[in-house]
Amino acid sequence: MNNIFDSHSHYTEKAFDGDREELLNTLPLKGVEKIVTISACMEDCSKILDLTSKYDYIYGALGVHPEAADYTPENFLPELEKYICSSKKIKALGEIGLDYHYEGYSSEKQKKLFISQLKLAKKLDIPVIIHSRDASNDTMEILREYKPRGVVHCFSGSAETAKEIISLGMYISFTGVLTFKNAKKALKALEAVPIDRLMLETDCPYMAPEPYRGKRCDSSMIEKIAEKAGEVKGLTAQEILDITCSNALKFFGIN
Protein backbone atom coordinates (compact mmCIF):
# COMPACT_ATOMS: atom_id res chain seq x y z
CA MET A 1 0.00 0.00 0.00
CA ASN A 2 1.09 3.60 -0.55
CA ASN A 3 -0.06 7.18 0.05
CA ILE A 4 0.08 6.74 3.82
CA PHE A 5 -0.25 10.09 5.60
CA ASP A 6 0.19 9.74 9.36
CA SER A 7 -1.46 12.91 10.61
CA HIS A 8 -0.41 12.47 14.25
CA SER A 9 2.76 10.87 15.59
CA HIS A 10 5.30 11.38 18.36
CA TYR A 11 8.71 10.48 16.96
CA THR A 12 10.55 12.44 19.66
CA GLU A 13 9.37 9.94 22.31
CA LYS A 14 11.95 7.83 24.16
CA ALA A 15 10.46 4.66 22.65
CA PHE A 16 12.24 5.56 19.40
CA ASP A 17 15.62 6.47 20.90
CA GLY A 18 17.20 3.12 20.05
CA ASP A 19 16.48 3.09 16.31
CA ARG A 20 14.84 6.40 15.34
CA GLU A 21 17.09 7.17 12.38
CA GLU A 22 16.94 3.64 11.00
CA LEU A 23 13.13 3.57 11.27
CA LEU A 24 12.58 7.00 9.74
CA ASN A 25 14.87 6.15 6.83
CA THR A 26 12.85 3.00 6.03
CA LEU A 27 9.25 4.24 6.44
CA PRO A 28 9.07 5.80 2.93
CA LEU A 29 9.98 2.37 1.53
CA LYS A 30 6.82 1.04 3.23
CA GLY A 31 4.48 3.47 1.50
CA VAL A 32 4.60 6.29 4.04
CA GLU A 33 4.19 9.52 2.07
CA LYS A 34 3.99 12.15 4.83
CA ILE A 35 4.15 12.33 8.61
CA VAL A 36 3.23 15.09 11.03
CA THR A 37 5.03 14.66 14.35
CA ILE A 38 3.60 16.48 17.33
CA SER A 39 4.95 18.13 20.47
CA ALA A 40 3.48 17.72 23.95
CA CYS A 41 5.49 20.36 25.81
CA MET A 42 7.86 23.24 25.19
CA GLU A 43 10.88 20.94 25.61
CA ASP A 44 9.75 19.02 22.51
CA CYS A 45 9.80 22.02 20.18
CA SER A 46 13.49 22.03 19.28
CA LYS A 47 13.44 18.25 18.83
CA ILE A 48 10.50 18.51 16.41
CA LEU A 49 12.30 21.21 14.44
CA ASP A 50 15.39 19.01 14.18
CA LEU A 51 13.39 16.09 12.79
CA THR A 52 11.53 18.21 10.25
CA SER A 53 14.78 19.71 8.99
CA LYS A 54 16.41 16.30 8.61
CA TYR A 55 13.61 14.44 6.80
CA ASP A 56 11.84 15.90 3.78
CA TYR A 57 8.65 13.90 4.34
CA ILE A 58 8.23 14.86 8.01
CA TYR A 59 6.32 17.97 9.09
CA GLY A 60 5.61 19.25 12.58
CA ALA A 61 3.05 20.69 14.95
CA LEU A 62 4.05 22.58 18.07
CA GLY A 63 1.96 23.16 21.16
CA VAL A 64 1.50 22.29 24.83
CA HIS A 65 -0.56 19.26 25.86
CA PRO A 66 -3.04 19.71 28.74
CA GLU A 67 -1.07 17.31 30.94
CA ALA A 68 1.78 19.84 30.86
CA ALA A 69 -0.42 22.60 32.30
CA ASP A 70 1.09 22.41 35.79
CA TYR A 71 4.70 22.94 34.69
CA THR A 72 4.33 25.25 31.70
CA PRO A 73 5.38 28.83 32.56
CA GLU A 74 2.69 31.46 32.15
CA ASN A 75 4.82 33.46 29.70
CA PHE A 76 5.37 30.55 27.26
CA LEU A 77 3.33 31.94 24.34
CA PRO A 78 5.97 34.27 22.82
CA GLU A 79 8.50 31.43 22.81
CA LEU A 80 5.97 29.03 21.24
CA GLU A 81 5.13 31.61 18.58
CA LYS A 82 8.82 32.05 17.83
CA TYR A 83 9.28 28.30 17.38
CA ILE A 84 6.23 28.01 15.11
CA CYS A 85 7.31 30.89 12.92
CA SER A 86 10.90 29.64 12.65
CA SER A 87 10.14 26.95 10.06
CA LYS A 88 7.76 26.59 7.13
CA LYS A 89 7.53 22.89 7.97
CA ILE A 90 5.54 23.61 11.13
CA LYS A 91 2.00 23.20 9.85
CA ALA A 92 -0.22 23.30 12.94
CA LEU A 93 -0.45 24.21 16.60
CA GLY A 94 -0.86 21.18 18.80
CA GLU A 95 -1.56 19.07 20.43
CA ILE A 96 -3.73 21.15 22.72
CA GLY A 97 -6.96 20.58 24.59
CA LEU A 98 -8.31 19.03 27.77
CA ASP A 99 -7.54 15.78 29.60
CA TYR A 100 -9.49 14.87 32.73
CA HIS A 101 -8.50 11.18 32.77
CA TYR A 102 -6.08 11.18 35.69
CA GLU A 103 -6.69 12.49 39.19
CA GLY A 104 -5.12 15.73 40.34
CA TYR A 105 -5.70 17.81 37.23
CA SER A 106 -6.86 21.43 37.31
CA SER A 107 -9.61 21.97 34.77
CA GLU A 108 -9.21 25.74 35.08
CA LYS A 109 -5.48 25.61 34.33
CA GLN A 110 -6.12 23.33 31.37
CA LYS A 111 -8.86 25.56 29.96
CA LYS A 112 -6.65 28.66 30.30
CA LEU A 113 -3.80 26.87 28.51
CA PHE A 114 -6.13 25.58 25.79
CA ILE A 115 -7.82 28.90 25.08
CA SER A 116 -4.56 30.85 25.03
CA GLN A 117 -3.23 28.53 22.32
CA LEU A 118 -6.45 28.68 20.31
CA LYS A 119 -6.05 32.46 20.26
CA LEU A 120 -2.42 32.15 19.15
CA ALA A 121 -3.40 29.79 16.32
CA LYS A 122 -6.00 32.27 15.13
CA LYS A 123 -3.41 35.06 15.22
CA LEU A 124 -0.96 32.94 13.20
CA ASP A 125 -3.71 31.59 10.89
CA ILE A 126 -2.74 27.94 11.35
CA PRO A 127 -4.89 24.91 12.18
CA VAL A 128 -5.00 23.28 15.60
CA ILE A 129 -4.79 19.65 16.70
CA ILE A 130 -7.22 18.99 19.52
CA HIS A 131 -6.76 16.44 22.31
CA SER A 132 -9.86 15.61 24.37
CA ARG A 133 -9.96 12.79 26.91
CA ASP A 134 -12.81 12.38 29.37
CA ALA A 135 -13.54 16.08 28.84
CA SER A 136 -16.06 16.13 26.00
CA ASN A 137 -18.50 18.64 27.49
CA ASP A 138 -15.88 21.29 28.29
CA THR A 139 -14.02 20.68 25.03
CA MET A 140 -17.16 21.15 22.96
CA GLU A 141 -18.13 24.29 24.88
CA ILE A 142 -14.76 25.85 24.02
CA LEU A 143 -14.86 24.69 20.40
CA ARG A 144 -18.34 26.17 19.98
CA GLU A 145 -17.09 29.53 21.28
CA TYR A 146 -13.77 29.75 19.39
CA LYS A 147 -14.62 27.74 16.25
CA PRO A 148 -11.00 26.93 15.34
CA ARG A 149 -9.81 25.51 12.05
CA GLY A 150 -8.75 22.13 13.36
CA VAL A 151 -8.93 18.38 13.84
CA VAL A 152 -9.95 16.38 16.89
CA HIS A 153 -7.34 13.65 17.02
CA CYS A 154 -7.62 10.10 18.41
CA PHE A 155 -11.37 10.56 18.43
CA SER A 156 -13.12 8.62 21.21
CA GLY A 157 -16.47 10.41 21.41
CA SER A 158 -19.96 9.54 20.28
CA ALA A 159 -21.42 9.73 16.79
CA GLU A 160 -23.49 12.71 17.96
CA THR A 161 -20.36 14.56 19.12
CA ALA A 162 -18.65 13.71 15.83
CA LYS A 163 -21.54 15.24 13.90
CA GLU A 164 -21.29 18.46 15.91
CA ILE A 165 -17.53 18.68 15.37
CA ILE A 166 -18.09 18.29 11.65
CA SER A 167 -20.80 20.98 11.77
CA LEU A 168 -18.18 23.36 13.20
CA GLY A 169 -16.12 22.87 10.05
CA MET A 170 -13.52 20.63 11.67
CA TYR A 171 -11.94 17.28 10.81
CA ILE A 172 -11.82 14.04 12.83
CA SER A 173 -8.92 11.60 13.00
CA PHE A 174 -8.94 7.97 14.13
CA THR A 175 -6.21 5.70 15.48
CA GLY A 176 -5.72 1.95 15.81
CA VAL A 177 -8.60 1.94 18.30
CA LEU A 178 -10.82 1.26 15.28
CA THR A 179 -9.36 -2.25 15.11
CA PHE A 180 -9.90 -3.13 18.80
CA LYS A 181 -12.58 -5.65 19.78
CA ASN A 182 -14.36 -3.06 21.96
CA ALA A 183 -14.40 -0.41 19.22
CA LYS A 184 -18.17 -0.26 18.65
CA LYS A 185 -18.43 3.38 19.76
CA ALA A 186 -15.50 4.48 17.56
CA LEU A 187 -16.89 2.61 14.56
CA LYS A 188 -20.30 4.26 15.03
CA ALA A 189 -18.56 7.64 15.15
CA LEU A 190 -16.63 6.79 11.99
CA GLU A 191 -19.91 6.07 10.21
CA ALA A 192 -21.00 9.63 11.01
CA VAL A 193 -17.86 11.31 9.61
CA PRO A 194 -18.06 12.40 5.95
CA ILE A 195 -15.22 10.92 3.93
CA ASP A 196 -13.87 14.39 3.06
CA ARG A 197 -13.43 15.24 6.78
CA LEU A 198 -11.62 12.05 7.75
CA MET A 199 -7.94 11.62 8.61
CA LEU A 200 -5.97 8.67 9.93
CA GLU A 201 -3.17 8.61 12.49
CA THR A 202 -1.10 6.27 14.60
CA ASP A 203 -0.43 8.46 17.66
CA CYS A 204 2.72 6.34 17.67
CA PRO A 205 4.48 4.96 19.63
CA TYR A 206 1.08 4.42 21.26
CA MET A 207 -2.22 2.89 20.09
CA ALA A 208 -0.86 0.17 17.79
CA PRO A 209 -3.69 -1.46 15.82
CA GLU A 210 -4.48 -5.15 15.84
CA PRO A 211 -2.60 -7.46 15.31
CA TYR A 212 0.22 -5.30 16.74
CA ARG A 213 -1.62 -4.17 19.87
CA GLY A 214 0.73 -3.89 22.84
CA LYS A 215 3.78 -3.35 20.63
CA ARG A 216 5.46 -0.10 19.67
CA CYS A 217 3.48 1.53 16.88
CA ASP A 218 4.89 3.24 13.78
CA SER A 219 3.41 4.98 10.76
CA SER A 220 3.46 1.93 8.48
CA MET A 221 0.78 0.33 10.65
CA ILE A 222 -1.84 2.79 9.38
CA GLU A 223 -2.70 0.28 6.65
CA LYS A 224 -4.48 -1.84 9.30
CA ILE A 225 -6.53 1.20 10.37
CA ALA A 226 -7.34 1.90 6.71
CA GLU A 227 -8.55 -1.67 6.24
CA LYS A 228 -11.02 -1.32 9.12
CA ALA A 229 -12.15 2.15 7.99
CA GLY A 230 -12.68 0.74 4.51
CA GLU A 231 -14.99 -1.94 5.89
CA VAL A 232 -17.15 0.77 7.46
CA LYS A 233 -17.12 3.09 4.44
CA GLY A 234 -17.47 0.41 1.76
CA LEU A 235 -14.08 1.24 0.22
CA THR A 236 -10.79 -0.53 -0.20
CA ALA A 237 -7.95 0.20 2.20
CA GLN A 238 -6.04 1.88 -0.63
CA GLU A 239 -8.99 4.11 -1.46
CA ILE A 240 -9.16 5.14 2.21
CA LEU A 241 -5.42 5.89 2.21
CA ASP A 242 -5.71 7.95 -0.98
CA ILE A 243 -8.65 9.98 0.35
CA THR A 244 -7.23 10.58 3.83
CA CYS A 245 -3.85 11.55 2.36
CA SER A 246 -5.59 14.12 0.15
CA ASN A 247 -7.59 15.39 3.12
CA ALA A 248 -4.48 15.75 5.28
CA LEU A 249 -2.52 17.55 2.56
CA LYS A 250 -5.39 20.05 2.31
CA PHE A 251 -5.80 20.41 6.08
CA PHE A 252 -2.10 21.04 6.75
CA GLY A 253 -1.57 23.16 3.63
CA ILE A 254 1.10 20.91 2.17
CA ASN A 255 1.62 21.06 -1.59
C-alpha positions as CSV (number, residue, x, y, z in Angstrom):
1,M,0.0,0.0,0.0
2,N,1.1,3.6,-0.5
3,N,-0.1,7.2,0.1
4,I,0.1,6.7,3.8
5,F,-0.2,10.1,5.6
6,D,0.2,9.7,9.4
7,S,-1.5,12.9,10.6
8,H,-0.4,12.5,14.3
9,S,2.8,10.9,15.6
10,H,5.3,11.4,18.4
11,Y,8.7,10.5,17.0
12,T,10.5,12.4,19.7
13,E,9.4,9.9,22.3
14,K,12.0,7.8,24.2
15,A,10.5,4.7,22.7
16,F,12.2,5.6,19.4
17,D,15.6,6.5,20.9
18,G,17.2,3.1,20.0
19,D,16.5,3.1,16.3
20,R,14.8,6.4,15.3
21,E,17.1,7.2,12.4
22,E,16.9,3.6,11.0
23,L,13.1,3.6,11.3
24,L,12.6,7.0,9.7
25,N,14.9,6.1,6.8
26,T,12.8,3.0,6.0
27,L,9.3,4.2,6.4
28,P,9.1,5.8,2.9
29,L,10.0,2.4,1.5
30,K,6.8,1.0,3.2
31,G,4.5,3.5,1.5
32,V,4.6,6.3,4.0
33,E,4.2,9.5,2.1
34,K,4.0,12.2,4.8
35,I,4.1,12.3,8.6
36,V,3.2,15.1,11.0
37,T,5.0,14.7,14.3
38,I,3.6,16.5,17.3
39,S,4.9,18.1,20.5
40,A,3.5,17.7,23.9
41,C,5.5,20.4,25.8
42,M,7.9,23.2,25.2
43,E,10.9,20.9,25.6
44,D,9.7,19.0,22.5
45,C,9.8,22.0,20.2
46,S,13.5,22.0,19.3
47,K,13.4,18.2,18.8
48,I,10.5,18.5,16.4
49,L,12.3,21.2,14.4
50,D,15.4,19.0,14.2
51,L,13.4,16.1,12.8
52,T,11.5,18.2,10.2
53,S,14.8,19.7,9.0
54,K,16.4,16.3,8.6
55,Y,13.6,14.4,6.8
56,D,11.8,15.9,3.8
57,Y,8.7,13.9,4.3
58,I,8.2,14.9,8.0
59,Y,6.3,18.0,9.1
60,G,5.6,19.2,12.6
61,A,3.0,20.7,14.9
62,L,4.1,22.6,18.1
63,G,2.0,23.2,21.2
64,V,1.5,22.3,24.8
65,H,-0.6,19.3,25.9
66,P,-3.0,19.7,28.7
67,E,-1.1,17.3,30.9
68,A,1.8,19.8,30.9
69,A,-0.4,22.6,32.3
70,D,1.1,22.4,35.8
71,Y,4.7,22.9,34.7
72,T,4.3,25.3,31.7
73,P,5.4,28.8,32.6
74,E,2.7,31.5,32.2
75,N,4.8,33.5,29.7
76,F,5.4,30.5,27.3
77,L,3.3,31.9,24.3
78,P,6.0,34.3,22.8
79,E,8.5,31.4,22.8
80,L,6.0,29.0,21.2
81,E,5.1,31.6,18.6
82,K,8.8,32.1,17.8
83,Y,9.3,28.3,17.4
84,I,6.2,28.0,15.1
85,C,7.3,30.9,12.9
86,S,10.9,29.6,12.7
87,S,10.1,27.0,10.1
88,K,7.8,26.6,7.1
89,K,7.5,22.9,8.0
90,I,5.5,23.6,11.1
91,K,2.0,23.2,9.8
92,A,-0.2,23.3,12.9
93,L,-0.5,24.2,16.6
94,G,-0.9,21.2,18.8
95,E,-1.6,19.1,20.4
96,I,-3.7,21.2,22.7
97,G,-7.0,20.6,24.6
98,L,-8.3,19.0,27.8
99,D,-7.5,15.8,29.6
100,Y,-9.5,14.9,32.7
101,H,-8.5,11.2,32.8
102,Y,-6.1,11.2,35.7
103,E,-6.7,12.5,39.2
104,G,-5.1,15.7,40.3
105,Y,-5.7,17.8,37.2
106,S,-6.9,21.4,37.3
107,S,-9.6,22.0,34.8
108,E,-9.2,25.7,35.1
109,K,-5.5,25.6,34.3
110,Q,-6.1,23.3,31.4
111,K,-8.9,25.6,30.0
112,K,-6.7,28.7,30.3
113,L,-3.8,26.9,28.5
114,F,-6.1,25.6,25.8
115,I,-7.8,28.9,25.1
116,S,-4.6,30.9,25.0
117,Q,-3.2,28.5,22.3
118,L,-6.4,28.7,20.3
119,K,-6.1,32.5,20.3
120,L,-2.4,32.2,19.1
121,A,-3.4,29.8,16.3
122,K,-6.0,32.3,15.1
123,K,-3.4,35.1,15.2
124,L,-1.0,32.9,13.2
125,D,-3.7,31.6,10.9
126,I,-2.7,27.9,11.3
127,P,-4.9,24.9,12.2
128,V,-5.0,23.3,15.6
129,I,-4.8,19.7,16.7
130,I,-7.2,19.0,19.5
131,H,-6.8,16.4,22.3
132,S,-9.9,15.6,24.4
133,R,-10.0,12.8,26.9
134,D,-12.8,12.4,29.4
135,A,-13.5,16.1,28.8
136,S,-16.1,16.1,26.0
137,N,-18.5,18.6,27.5
138,D,-15.9,21.3,28.3
139,T,-14.0,20.7,25.0
140,M,-17.2,21.1,23.0
141,E,-18.1,24.3,24.9
142,I,-14.8,25.8,24.0
143,L,-14.9,24.7,20.4
144,R,-18.3,26.2,20.0
145,E,-17.1,29.5,21.3
146,Y,-13.8,29.8,19.4
147,K,-14.6,27.7,16.2
148,P,-11.0,26.9,15.3
149,R,-9.8,25.5,12.1
150,G,-8.8,22.1,13.4
151,V,-8.9,18.4,13.8
152,V,-9.9,16.4,16.9
153,H,-7.3,13.7,17.0
154,C,-7.6,10.1,18.4
155,F,-11.4,10.6,18.4
156,S,-13.1,8.6,21.2
157,G,-16.5,10.4,21.4
158,S,-20.0,9.5,20.3
159,A,-21.4,9.7,16.8
160,E,-23.5,12.7,18.0
161,T,-20.4,14.6,19.1
162,A,-18.6,13.7,15.8
163,K,-21.5,15.2,13.9
164,E,-21.3,18.5,15.9
165,I,-17.5,18.7,15.4
166,I,-18.1,18.3,11.6
167,S,-20.8,21.0,11.8
168,L,-18.2,23.4,13.2
169,G,-16.1,22.9,10.1
170,M,-13.5,20.6,11.7
171,Y,-11.9,17.3,10.8
172,I,-11.8,14.0,12.8
173,S,-8.9,11.6,13.0
174,F,-8.9,8.0,14.1
175,T,-6.2,5.7,15.5
176,G,-5.7,2.0,15.8
177,V,-8.6,1.9,18.3
178,L,-10.8,1.3,15.3
179,T,-9.4,-2.2,15.1
180,F,-9.9,-3.1,18.8
181,K,-12.6,-5.6,19.8
182,N,-14.4,-3.1,22.0
183,A,-14.4,-0.4,19.2
184,K,-18.2,-0.3,18.6
185,K,-18.4,3.4,19.8
186,A,-15.5,4.5,17.6
187,L,-16.9,2.6,14.6
188,K,-20.3,4.3,15.0
189,A,-18.6,7.6,15.1
190,L,-16.6,6.8,12.0
191,E,-19.9,6.1,10.2
192,A,-21.0,9.6,11.0
193,V,-17.9,11.3,9.6
194,P,-18.1,12.4,6.0
195,I,-15.2,10.9,3.9
196,D,-13.9,14.4,3.1
197,R,-13.4,15.2,6.8
198,L,-11.6,12.1,7.7
199,M,-7.9,11.6,8.6
200,L,-6.0,8.7,9.9
201,E,-3.2,8.6,12.5
202,T,-1.1,6.3,14.6
203,D,-0.4,8.5,17.7
204,C,2.7,6.3,17.7
205,P,4.5,5.0,19.6
206,Y,1.1,4.4,21.3
207,M,-2.2,2.9,20.1
208,A,-0.9,0.2,17.8
209,P,-3.7,-1.5,15.8
210,E,-4.5,-5.2,15.8
211,P,-2.6,-7.5,15.3
212,Y,0.2,-5.3,16.7
213,R,-1.6,-4.2,19.9
214,G,0.7,-3.9,22.8
215,K,3.8,-3.4,20.6
216,R,5.5,-0.1,19.7
217,C,3.5,1.5,16.9
218,D,4.9,3.2,13.8
219,S,3.4,5.0,10.8
220,S,3.5,1.9,8.5
221,M,0.8,0.3,10.6
222,I,-1.8,2.8,9.4
223,E,-2.7,0.3,6.6
224,K,-4.5,-1.8,9.3
225,I,-6.5,1.2,10.4
226,A,-7.3,1.9,6.7
227,E,-8.6,-1.7,6.2
228,K,-11.0,-1.3,9.1
229,A,-12.1,2.1,8.0
230,G,-12.7,0.7,4.5
231,E,-15.0,-1.9,5.9
232,V,-17.1,0.8,7.5
233,K,-17.1,3.1,4.4
234,G,-17.5,0.4,1.8
235,L,-14.1,1.2,0.2
236,T,-10.8,-0.5,-0.2
237,A,-8.0,0.2,2.2
238,Q,-6.0,1.9,-0.6
239,E,-9.0,4.1,-1.5
240,I,-9.2,5.1,2.2
241,L,-5.4,5.9,2.2
242,D,-5.7,7.9,-1.0
243,I,-8.6,10.0,0.3
244,T,-7.2,10.6,3.8
245,C,-3.9,11.6,2.4
246,S,-5.6,14.1,0.1
247,N,-7.6,15.4,3.1
248,A,-4.5,15.8,5.3
249,L,-2.5,17.6,2.6
250,K,-5.4,20.1,2.3
251,F,-5.8,20.4,6.1
252,F,-2.1,21.0,6.7
253,G,-1.6,23.2,3.6
254,I,1.1,20.9,2.2
255,N,1.6,21.1,-1.6
